[in-house]
Amino acid sequence: MSYIIGIIVIAVVAIGFTLTKNGDIPPSQTEVATSETVTRETSGDAVATITDGTHSTSVTYFTPARNEYLLDVTLITENGIITDANVAYSQGAEKDPNAQRFEAAYKEVVIGQSISDLEVSRVGGASLTSAAFNEALAKIRSEA
């Protein structure tokens, strides 16, 4: 009798775990390998407030699989224009396919753009990494 109760308890726990796990994680959406640059309307004064030089910051973001990644962003600007950019990942993001696609495509989208106007979207198909990059841009703008 206790054997049957044990099996029933295990089955109920397994079913509860499966329902909880499936309900907590949203279904991932296939990301398309495209990129676009979104420019924001700003006044000419906004460019003048960003000092020339090297600007660095770090942001964290989560993937649908609940991995937390740290993204380090370094931008070099001259006259408000991004002349070089570098990103570095920690915590395993370098193995993430979306992060790899972002890293392969972001320089083409970023370099030559005004730091005041730049906002990226789905660079290399990586929407979450692009959103983290935009967050880093906002931090750099506020600190520069």
C-alpha distance (Angstrom), angle and dihedral (degrees) to the residues before:
residue distance angle dihedral
M1 . . .
S2 3.81 . .
Y3 3.81 87.9 .
I4 3.82 90.9 59.3
I5 3.82 92.1 46.1
G6 3.83 89.3 51.2
I7 3.80 91.4 52.8
I8 3.81 91.2 48.3
V9 3.83 91.4 50.2
I10 3.81 91.6 49.9
A11 3.81 91.0 48.4
V12 3.82 92.5 49.9
V13 3.81 91.9 48.1
A14 3.82 91.6 48.1
I15 3.80 92.4 49.2
G16 3.80 91.6 46.9
F17 3.80 91.4 49.3
T18 3.80 91.6 49.4
L19 3.80 92.9 49.4
T20 3.80 92.3 46.6
K21 3.78 93.6 47.2
N22 3.81 94.1 47.5
G23 3.81 91.8 46.3
D24 3.81 94.9 49.8
I25 3.78 100.4 51.5
P26 3.77 116.3 63.6
P27 3.78 115.0 -138.2
S28 3.77 110.5 -93.4
Q29 3.73 117.5 -117.1
T30 3.75 122.7 -137.0
E31 3.76 109.4 -108.0
V32 3.78 117.1 -139.8
A33 3.79 116.8 -138.7
T34 3.78 97.9 -117.2
S35 3.74 133.5 117.4
E36 3.72 134.9 -159.4
T37 3.76 135.8 178.3
V38 3.76 119.4 -134.8
T39 3.78 115.8 -159.7
R40 3.76 123.0 -156.1
E41 3.78 124.0 -145.8
T42 3.80 109.7 -114.1
S43 3.73 135.3 161.1
G44 3.79 120.8 -102.7
D45 3.81 88.7 -109.7
A46 3.81 91.1 68.7
V47 3.81 91.9 66.4
A48 3.78 91.7 50.5
T49 3.82 92.1 56.4
I50 3.81 93.8 60.8
T51 3.78 108.5 85.8
D52 3.78 120.1 -137.1
G53 3.76 116.7 -107.5
T54 3.78 140.8 55.2
H55 3.80 119.7 -22.7
S56 3.82 121.8 -173.1
T57 3.78 136.0 178.3
S58 3.79 141.4 152.2
V59 3.79 131.3 -133.0
T60 3.78 134.2 178.3
Y61 3.77 128.0 -139.7
F62 3.79 139.1 176.6
T63 3.79 130.1 -128.0
P64 3.82 124.4 -144.1
A65 3.82 86.3 -101.7
R66 3.83 86.8 60.1
N67 3.78 95.1 -111.7
E68 3.79 111.9 150.5
Y69 3.80 113.8 -143.6
L70 3.78 130.9 -171.3
L71 3.81 114.9 -141.6
D72 3.81 117.8 -163.3
V73 3.81 112.1 -161.3
T74 3.80 125.3 -167.7
L75 3.80 120.8 -177.2
I76 3.78 128.0 -177.6
T77 3.79 114.9 -153.9
E78 3.77 135.7 -170.1
N79 3.82 120.4 -175.6
G80 3.81 88.8 -11.1
I81 3.81 93.3 -55.9
I82 3.81 122.2 117.0
T83 3.81 107.0 -120.1
D84 3.81 97.8 173.3
A85 3.77 137.1 8.4
N86 3.77 135.9 -170.2
V87 3.78 132.8 -176.1
A88 3.78 127.7 -168.6
Y89 3.77 128.7 -173.8
S90 3.74 133.0 -153.0
Q91 3.77 134.7 -174.5
G92 3.81 96.4 48.2
A93 3.81 100.6 -55.5
E94 3.79 91.0 124.4
K95 3.83 86.9 74.3
D96 3.81 94.3 49.5
P97 3.84 111.2 105.1
N98 3.82 92.9 -141.7
A99 3.80 91.8 51.6
Q100 3.80 89.8 47.9
R101 3.81 91.8 52.2
F102 3.81 91.0 47.4
E103 3.79 91.3 50.1
A104 3.80 91.5 50.0
A105 3.82 93.3 52.0
Y106 3.81 111.1 28.4
K107 3.83 100.0 85.8
E108 3.79 91.6 58.5
V109 3.80 89.6 54.4
V110 3.83 98.4 40.2
I111 3.81 109.5 37.8
G112 3.79 113.5 87.7
Q113 3.81 93.5 21.9
S114 3.79 126.8 117.3
I115 3.80 110.0 -101.8
S116 3.81 88.8 -143.0
D117 3.80 94.7 55.6
L118 3.79 104.0 33.5
E119 3.77 121.9 114.5
V120 3.80 118.7 155.6
S121 3.79 129.0 -151.7
R122 3.81 127.9 -162.0
V123 3.80 95.5 -21.5
G124 3.79 105.3 -166.8
G125 3.79 86.8 -3.8
A126 3.80 91.8 -66.3
S127 3.79 106.2 128.8
L128 3.82 98.2 170.6
T129 3.80 93.8 47.3
S130 3.81 89.0 47.0
A131 3.80 90.1 51.4
A132 3.82 89.8 50.8
F133 3.81 89.6 49.8
N134 3.83 89.3 51.9
E135 3.80 88.9 50.9
A136 3.82 88.9 52.5
L137 3.83 89.8 49.3
A138 3.80 90.0 53.3
K139 3.80 91.3 50.1
I140 3.81 91.4 49.0
R141 3.82 91.2 49.1
S142 3.79 91.4 50.8
E143 3.81 92.9 47.7
A144 3.82 98.6 40.7
